[in-house]
Amino acid sequence: MIFTNTQAFGGNFEETLLNNIKNSQHVRIASGYTSLPTLQKFDDEFRRISHAGGHVAILIGMAFYEGLA
């Protein structure tokens, strides 16, 4: 599945991603780059999934450069 800020592929990426996460029991995300503030926006939903017994897996390619490593 792919979402972007392009209307043909979901429109507002953040809104589309949050709506999908809210309706998920498990989340697996691979991204070439993200920032700590972006991850923090989804923290409550990631915790909800985890506390309900689900899994959250996030692979970030350039985490070192954002100070996430």
Backbone torsions as a table, in degrees:
resi	resn	phi	psi	omega
1	MET	NA	138.7	179.3
2	ILE	-132.5	136.2	174.8
3	PHE	-130.1	142.6	176.9
4	THR	-140.1	-178.9	175.2
5	ASN	-81.4	2.1	177.5
6	THR	-81.0	133.2	-177.4
7	GLN	-51.8	-40.0	-177.9
8	ALA	-65.8	-17.4	-177.9
9	PHE	-126.3	42.3	171.8
10	GLY	114.0	-23.3	179.7
11	GLY	79.4	-119.7	-178.6
12	ASN	-71.6	105.4	-174.0
13	PHE	-58.4	-48.3	-177.1
14	GLU	-60.2	-45.2	-179.7
15	GLU	-64.5	-44.6	179.6
16	THR	-63.4	-43.8	179.4
17	LEU	-63.2	-46.5	-179.6
18	LEU	-61.2	-42.9	178.6
19	ASN	-61.8	-40.0	178.1
20	ASN	-67.8	-41.2	179.3
21	ILE	-64.5	-41.1	-179.8
22	LYS	-61.0	-26.3	-178.5
23	ASN	-101.3	17.7	-175.2
24	SER	-113.7	149.9	173.1
25	GLN	-101.3	-19.2	177.4
26	HIS	-141.6	147.4	179.5
27	VAL	-134.6	133.2	174.0
28	ARG	-132.4	117.2	-176.6
29	ILE	-126.1	133.4	171.6
30	ALA	-122.0	128.1	-177.9
31	SER	-141.1	143.0	176.8
32	GLY	-73.0	-24.6	-178.4
33	TYR	-163.1	145.4	168.8
34	THR	-157.7	171.6	179.3
35	SER	-116.3	161.6	177.0
36	LEU	-59.4	-46.1	178.3
37	PRO	-58.4	-34.3	177.9
38	THR	-66.7	-46.2	177.8
39	LEU	-61.1	-38.4	-178.8
40	GLN	-64.7	-27.2	177.5
41	LYS	-62.3	-28.4	-176.3
42	PHE	-103.3	3.5	-174.0
43	ASP	-56.0	-46.6	-178.6
44	ASP	-60.1	-42.0	179.8
45	GLU	-69.8	-39.5	176.8
46	PHE	-61.4	-42.5	178.9
47	ARG	-66.1	-39.9	178.3
48	ARG	-58.9	-46.4	179.8
49	ILE	-61.5	-47.2	-179.1
50	SER	-62.3	-45.2	-178.6
51	HIS	-67.3	-23.5	178.1
52	ALA	-87.1	3.8	177.9
53	GLY	95.8	5.0	179.0
54	GLY	-85.7	178.8	-179.6
55	HIS	-119.8	140.9	174.2
56	VAL	-124.9	118.1	178.7
57	ALA	-124.1	126.3	-178.8
58	ILE	-129.6	123.7	176.6
59	LEU	-111.1	120.1	-177.9
60	ILE	-121.1	119.8	-174.8
61	GLY	-67.8	-36.8	-174.1
62	MET	-117.9	36.3	-176.8
63	ALA	-60.4	-34.6	-178.6
64	PHE	-56.8	-41.2	-175.5
65	TYR	-71.8	-18.5	178.0
66	GLU	-97.7	0.5	-179.6
67	GLY	79.5	21.7	-179.1
68	LEU	-91.4	-11.3	-176.8
69	ALA	-86.0	NA	NA
